[in-house]
Amino acid sequence: MATVDKIRNGLIDKIQSIKNKDILMALDTLIASKTSELETIKLTEDQKTMLKMSDADIKNGKLISQEAMDKRNLEWLNAV
């Protein structure tokens, strides 16, 4: 039985030899859709805490618009 690394490397070799753009786009779509369906992301306790804090901020109206955040970031970058 082949190891995961051997299978992955074999696929990479085969993909690198493909010249047909439509096939590559189809493979990309397939891999992207299956990856997101199959993988379960395990969060650390710190990540869970941060998400809970974010939820609390949203519930309490502690929000900032993207425009205001962009402006704040530009000001910070110019100050550095």
DSSP file (Angstrom, degrees, kcal/mol; ACC not computed):
  #  RESIDUE AA STRUCTURE BP1 BP2  ACC     N-H-->O    O-->H-N    N-H-->O    O-->H-N    TCO  KAPPA ALPHA  PHI   PSI    X-CA   Y-CA   Z-CA
    1    1 A M              0   0    0      0, 0.0     2,-0.1     0, 0.0     0, 0.0   0.000 360.0 360.0 360.0 133.3    0.0    0.0    0.0
    2    2 A A        -     0   0    0      1,-0.1     2,-0.1     2,-0.1     0, 0.0  -0.431 360.0-120.3 -75.0 144.9    1.3    3.4   -1.0
    3    3 A T     >  -     0   0    0     -2,-0.1     4,-2.3     1,-0.1     5,-0.2  -0.377  26.9-107.8 -77.5 164.1    2.0    6.0    1.6
    4    4 A V  H  > S+     0   0    0      1,-0.2     4,-2.9     2,-0.2     5,-0.2   0.897 120.5  53.6 -58.9 -41.5    0.2    9.3    1.5
    5    5 A D  H  > S+     0   0    0      1,-0.2     4,-2.7     2,-0.2    -1,-0.2   0.903 108.3  49.0 -62.3 -41.3    3.4   11.0    0.5
    6    6 A K  H  > S+     0   0    0      2,-0.2     4,-2.3     1,-0.2    -1,-0.2   0.912 113.1  47.2 -65.2 -42.2    3.9    8.7   -2.4
    7    7 A I  H  X S+     0   0    0     -4,-2.3     4,-2.4     2,-0.2    -2,-0.2   0.941 113.5  48.3 -63.3 -47.1    0.4    9.2   -3.6
    8    8 A R  H  X S+     0   0    0     -4,-2.9     4,-2.5     1,-0.2    -2,-0.2   0.927 112.7  47.4 -59.8 -47.0    0.6   12.9   -3.3
    9    9 A N  H  X S+     0   0    0     -4,-2.7     4,-2.3     1,-0.2    -1,-0.2   0.877 110.7  52.3 -64.6 -37.4    4.0   13.0   -5.2
   10   10 A G  H  X S+     0   0    0     -4,-2.3     4,-2.1    -5,-0.2    -1,-0.2   0.911 110.7  47.8 -63.5 -41.8    2.6   10.8   -7.9
   11   11 A L  H  X S+     0   0    0     -4,-2.4     4,-2.9     2,-0.2     5,-0.2   0.904 109.8  52.7 -64.4 -41.5   -0.4   13.1   -8.4
   12   12 A I  H  X S+     0   0    0     -4,-2.5     4,-2.4     1,-0.2    -2,-0.2   0.925 109.0  49.8 -60.6 -44.4    1.9   16.2   -8.4
   13   13 A D  H  X S+     0   0    0     -4,-2.3     4,-0.8     1,-0.2    -1,-0.2   0.918 113.2  46.1 -60.1 -43.6    4.0   14.6  -11.2
   14   14 A K  H >X S+     0   0    0     -4,-2.1     3,-0.7     1,-0.2     4,-0.5   0.911 112.3  50.1 -66.3 -42.5    0.9   13.8  -13.2
   15   15 A I  H >< S+     0   0    0     -4,-2.9     3,-1.2     1,-0.2    -1,-0.2   0.888 105.1  57.7 -64.1 -39.1   -0.7   17.2  -12.7
   16   16 A Q  H 3< S+     0   0    0     -4,-2.4    -1,-0.2     1,-0.3    -2,-0.2   0.759 104.1  53.3 -64.2 -23.3    2.6   18.9  -13.8
   17   17 A S  H << S+     0   0    0     -4,-0.8     2,-0.3    -3,-0.7    -1,-0.3   0.599  85.3 103.2 -87.5 -10.5    2.4   17.1  -17.1
   18   18 A I    <<  +     0   0    0     -3,-1.2    -3,-0.0    -4,-0.5    -4,-0.0  -0.580  39.5 174.1 -77.1 129.4   -1.1   18.2  -17.9
   19   19 A K        +     0   0    0     -2,-0.3     2,-0.6     5,-0.0    -1,-0.1   0.550  47.7 103.2-107.2 -14.2   -1.3   21.0  -20.5
   20   20 A N     >  -     0   0    0      1,-0.2     4,-2.0     2,-0.0     5,-0.2  -0.620  57.0-157.9 -79.7 115.9   -5.1   21.2  -20.9
   21   21 A K  H  > S+     0   0    0     -2,-0.6     4,-2.6     1,-0.2     5,-0.2   0.867  90.4  55.6 -61.6 -39.4   -6.4   24.3  -19.0
   22   22 A D  H  > S+     0   0    0      1,-0.2     4,-2.2     2,-0.2    -1,-0.2   0.893 108.0  48.1 -63.4 -40.1   -9.9   22.9  -18.7
   23   23 A I  H  > S+     0   0    0      2,-0.2     4,-2.6     1,-0.2    -1,-0.2   0.924 112.4  49.0 -65.8 -43.4   -8.7   19.7  -17.1
   24   24 A L  H  X S+     0   0    0     -4,-2.0     4,-2.4     1,-0.2    -2,-0.2   0.898 111.4  49.1 -63.6 -40.1   -6.6   21.7  -14.6
   25   25 A M  H  X S+     0   0    0     -4,-2.6     4,-2.3     2,-0.2    -1,-0.2   0.899 111.2  50.2 -65.8 -39.3   -9.5   24.0  -13.8
   26   26 A A  H  X S+     0   0    0     -4,-2.2     4,-2.5     2,-0.2    -2,-0.2   0.913 111.3  48.5 -65.0 -42.2  -11.7   20.9  -13.2
   27   27 A L  H  X S+     0   0    0     -4,-2.6     4,-2.9     2,-0.2     5,-0.2   0.908 110.4  51.8 -62.0 -42.4   -9.1   19.3  -10.9
   28   28 A D  H  X S+     0   0    0     -4,-2.4     4,-2.5     2,-0.2    -2,-0.2   0.922 111.5  46.6 -60.6 -45.0   -8.8   22.6   -9.0
   29   29 A T  H  X S+     0   0    0     -4,-2.3     4,-2.4     2,-0.2     5,-0.2   0.921 113.6  48.7 -63.5 -44.6  -12.6   22.8   -8.5
   30   30 A L  H  X S+     0   0    0     -4,-2.5     4,-2.4     2,-0.2     5,-0.3   0.937 114.0  44.9 -61.5 -48.1  -12.8   19.2   -7.5
   31   31 A I  H  X S+     0   0    0     -4,-2.9     4,-2.4     1,-0.2     5,-0.2   0.913 113.6  50.0 -64.7 -42.8   -9.9   19.4   -5.0
   32   32 A A  H  X S+     0   0    0     -4,-2.5     4,-1.6    -5,-0.2    -1,-0.2   0.910 114.2  44.0 -63.6 -42.4  -11.2   22.7   -3.5
   33   33 A S  H  X S+     0   0    0     -4,-2.4     4,-1.3    -5,-0.2    -2,-0.2   0.904 116.9  44.4 -72.6 -40.3  -14.7   21.4   -3.0
   34   34 A K  H  X S+     0   0    0     -4,-2.4     4,-2.3    -5,-0.2     5,-0.3   0.862 109.8  56.0 -72.7 -35.4  -13.7   18.1   -1.6
   35   35 A T  H  X S+     0   0    0     -4,-2.4     4,-2.1    -5,-0.3    -1,-0.2   0.930 108.8  46.3 -62.2 -45.2  -11.1   19.5    0.7
   36   36 A S  H  < S+     0   0    0     -4,-1.6    -1,-0.2    -5,-0.2    -2,-0.2   0.816 115.3  47.5 -69.7 -28.3  -13.5   21.9    2.4
   37   37 A E  H  < S+     0   0    0     -4,-1.3    -1,-0.2    -5,-0.1    -2,-0.2   0.854 117.8  39.3 -77.5 -34.9  -16.1   19.1    2.8
   38   38 A L  H  < S+     0   0    0     -4,-2.3     2,-0.4    -5,-0.1    -2,-0.2   0.798  96.3  83.6 -89.9 -30.7  -13.7   16.5    4.2
   39   39 A E     <  -     0   0    0     -4,-2.1     2,-0.6    -5,-0.3    -4,-0.0  -0.587  57.3-159.6 -84.2 132.7  -11.5   18.4    6.5
   40   40 A T        -     0   0    0     -2,-0.4     2,-0.6     2,-0.0    -3,-0.0  -0.944  15.0-142.6-105.8 125.3  -12.5   19.2   10.0
   41   41 A I        -     0   0    0     -2,-0.6     2,-0.6     1,-0.0    -2,-0.0  -0.775   8.6-150.4 -92.2 124.9  -10.6   22.0   11.5
   42   42 A K        -     0   0    0     -2,-0.6     2,-0.3     0, 0.0    -2,-0.0  -0.842  13.1-148.9 -96.6 123.4   -9.8   21.6   15.2
   43   43 A L        -     0   0    0     -2,-0.6     2,-0.1     1,-0.1    -2,-0.0  -0.646  10.9-124.2 -92.1 146.5   -9.6   24.9   17.0
   44   44 A T     >  -     0   0    0     -2,-0.3     4,-2.3     1,-0.1     5,-0.2  -0.379  31.0-106.7 -77.1 166.3   -7.3   25.5   20.0
   45   45 A E  H  > S+     0   0    0      1,-0.2     4,-2.4     2,-0.2     5,-0.1   0.881 122.5  54.4 -61.9 -37.6   -8.8   26.8   23.2
   46   46 A D  H  > S+     0   0    0      2,-0.2     4,-2.4     1,-0.2    -1,-0.2   0.903 108.0  49.1 -62.8 -40.8   -7.4   30.2   22.5
   47   47 A Q  H  > S+     0   0    0      2,-0.2     4,-2.2     1,-0.2    -2,-0.2   0.910 110.8  49.9 -65.3 -41.5   -9.1   30.3   19.1
   48   48 A K  H  X S+     0   0    0     -4,-2.3     4,-2.2     2,-0.2    -2,-0.2   0.901 110.5  50.8 -62.5 -40.4  -12.4   29.3   20.7
   49   49 A T  H  X S+     0   0    0     -4,-2.4     4,-2.3     1,-0.2    -2,-0.2   0.921 109.5  50.0 -62.7 -44.3  -12.0   32.0   23.3
   50   50 A M  H  X S+     0   0    0     -4,-2.4     4,-2.3     1,-0.2    -2,-0.2   0.891 110.2  50.5 -62.8 -39.6  -11.3   34.6   20.6
   51   51 A L  H  X S+     0   0    0     -4,-2.2     4,-2.5     2,-0.2    -1,-0.2   0.899 109.8  50.3 -65.5 -40.1  -14.4   33.5   18.6
   52   52 A K  H  X S+     0   0    0     -4,-2.2     4,-2.2     2,-0.2    -2,-0.2   0.899 110.5  49.9 -63.2 -40.2  -16.5   33.8   21.8
   53   53 A M  H  X S+     0   0    0     -4,-2.3     4,-2.3     2,-0.2    -2,-0.2   0.897 110.0  50.9 -65.0 -39.2  -15.1   37.3   22.3
   54   54 A S  H  X S+     0   0    0     -4,-2.3     4,-2.4     2,-0.2    -2,-0.2   0.916 108.8  51.0 -63.8 -43.1  -15.9   38.2   18.7
   55   55 A D  H  X S+     0   0    0     -4,-2.5     4,-2.6     1,-0.2    -1,-0.2   0.911 110.1  49.9 -59.6 -42.6  -19.5   37.0   19.1
   56   56 A A  H  X S+     0   0    0     -4,-2.2     4,-2.0     1,-0.2    -2,-0.2   0.907 108.9  51.9 -64.0 -41.6  -19.9   39.1   22.3
   57   57 A D  H  <>S+     0   0    0     -4,-2.3     5,-2.7     2,-0.2     4,-0.3   0.921 110.8  48.1 -59.9 -44.0  -18.5   42.2   20.5
   58   58 A I  H ><5S+     0   0    0     -4,-2.4     3,-1.4     1,-0.2    -2,-0.2   0.934 111.6  49.2 -62.7 -46.5  -21.1   41.6   17.7
   59   59 A K  H 3<5S+     0   0    0     -4,-2.6    -1,-0.2     1,-0.3    -2,-0.2   0.835 113.3  47.8 -62.2 -32.3  -23.9   41.2   20.1
   60   60 A N  T 3<5S-     0   0    0     -4,-2.0    -1,-0.3    -5,-0.2    -2,-0.2   0.350 115.7-113.6 -92.5   5.9  -22.9   44.4   22.0
   61   61 A G  T < 5 +     0   0    0     -3,-1.4     2,-1.9    -4,-0.3    -3,-0.2   0.687  64.5 148.7  74.3  18.1  -22.6   46.4   18.8
   62   62 A K      < +     0   0    0     -5,-2.7     2,-0.3    -6,-0.2    -1,-0.2  -0.549  30.8 137.2 -85.5  75.5  -18.8   46.8   19.1
   63   63 A L        -     0   0    0     -2,-1.9     2,-0.4    -3,-0.1    -5,-0.0  -0.801  40.0-159.5-121.5 160.0  -18.3   46.9   15.3
   64   64 A I        -     0   0    0     -2,-0.3    -2,-0.0     4,-0.0     2,-0.0  -0.998  25.9-116.3-138.7 139.4  -16.2   49.0   12.9
   65   65 A S     >  -     0   0    0     -2,-0.4     4,-2.3     1,-0.1     5,-0.2  -0.295  24.2-117.1 -71.2 159.2  -16.9   49.4    9.2
   66   66 A Q  H  > S+     0   0    0      1,-0.2     4,-2.8     2,-0.2     5,-0.2   0.887 116.9  54.4 -61.8 -38.4  -14.4   48.1    6.6
   67   67 A E  H  > S+     0   0    0      2,-0.2     4,-2.2     1,-0.2    -1,-0.2   0.921 109.6  45.9 -61.8 -45.1  -13.9   51.7    5.5
   68   68 A A  H  > S+     0   0    0      2,-0.2     4,-2.4     1,-0.2    -1,-0.2   0.883 113.0  50.5 -66.3 -37.7  -13.0   52.9    9.0
   69   69 A M  H  X S+     0   0    0     -4,-2.3     4,-2.7     2,-0.2    -2,-0.2   0.908 109.4  50.8 -66.6 -41.3  -10.7   49.9    9.5
   70   70 A D  H  X S+     0   0    0     -4,-2.8     4,-2.4     2,-0.2    -2,-0.2   0.919 111.5  48.4 -60.5 -43.3   -8.9   50.7    6.2
   71   71 A K  H  X S+     0   0    0     -4,-2.2     4,-2.3     2,-0.2    -2,-0.2   0.921 111.6  49.1 -63.3 -43.9   -8.5   54.3    7.3
   72   72 A R  H  X S+     0   0    0     -4,-2.4     4,-2.2     1,-0.2    -2,-0.2   0.906 111.5  49.9 -61.7 -42.4   -7.2   53.2   10.7
   73   73 A N  H  X S+     0   0    0     -4,-2.7     4,-2.8     2,-0.2    -2,-0.2   0.906 110.0  50.0 -64.5 -41.8   -4.7   50.8    9.1
   74   74 A L  H  X S+     0   0    0     -4,-2.4     4,-2.4     2,-0.2    -1,-0.2   0.908 110.5  49.9 -63.6 -41.3   -3.4   53.4    6.7
   75   75 A E  H  X S+     0   0    0     -4,-2.3     4,-1.3     2,-0.2    -1,-0.2   0.911 112.3  48.1 -62.4 -41.4   -2.9   55.9    9.5
   76   76 A W  H  X S+     0   0    0     -4,-2.2     4,-0.9     1,-0.2     3,-0.3   0.922 111.6  49.5 -64.9 -43.8   -1.0   53.2   11.5
   77   77 A L  H  < S+     0   0    0     -4,-2.8     3,-0.5     1,-0.2    -2,-0.2   0.881 110.5  50.2 -63.7 -38.3    1.1   52.3    8.5
   78   78 A N  H  < S+     0   0    0     -4,-2.4    -1,-0.2     1,-0.2    -2,-0.2   0.759 107.3  55.2 -71.6 -24.0    2.0   55.9    7.8
   79   79 A A  H  <        0   0    0     -4,-1.3    -1,-0.2    -3,-0.3    -2,-0.2   0.698 360.0 360.0 -80.8 -19.6    3.0   56.4   11.4
   80   80 A V     <        0   0    0     -4,-0.9    -1,-0.2    -3,-0.5    -2,-0.1   0.480 360.0 360.0 -75.2 360.0    5.5   53.6   11.4
